[in-house]
């Protein structure tokens, strides 16, 4: 019976790793977008010309 559950656990574990990878990637992308937006606003406000 434990052998029958083993492939499901392996597949679930692999899927969890993929989901975690893409969640981290999404978090990094949102941080980058936020930083770039704030940088653009800063450059617009402090423009010397």
C-alpha positions in Angstrom: 0.0 0.0 0.0 2.8 2.4 0.7 4.3 1.8 -2.7 1.0 2.9 -4.3 1.2 6.3 -2.5 4.8 6.9 -3.3 4.5 8.2 -6.9 1.7 10.6 -5.8 3.9 12.0 -3.0 6.8 12.4 -5.4 4.6 14.2 -7.9 3.1 16.4 -5.2 6.6 17.2 -3.9 7.8 18.1 -7.4 4.8 20.3 -8.1 5.3 22.0 -4.7 8.8 22.9 -5.7 7.7 24.3 -9.1 5.0 26.4 -7.4 7.5 27.7 -4.8 9.9 28.6 -7.6 7.4 30.6 -9.5 6.1 32.3 -6.4 9.6 33.5 -5.5 10.0 34.6 -9.2 6.7 36.5 -8.9 7.8 38.2 -5.7 11.1 39.3 -7.2 9.4 40.6 -10.3 7.0 42.7 -8.2 9.9 44.1 -6.1 11.7 45.0 -9.3 8.6 46.7 -10.8 8.0 48.6 -7.5 11.6 49.7 -7.3 11.6 50.9 -11.0 8.4 52.8 -10.5 9.7 54.6 -7.4 13.0 55.3 -9.3 11.1 56.9 -12.2 9.1 59.1 -9.9 12.2 60.1 -8.0 14.0 61.0 -11.3 10.9 63.0 -12.5 10.8 65.0 -9.3 14.5 65.7 -9.0 15.1 66.5 -12.7 17.5 69.5 -12.9 16.6 70.6 -16.4 
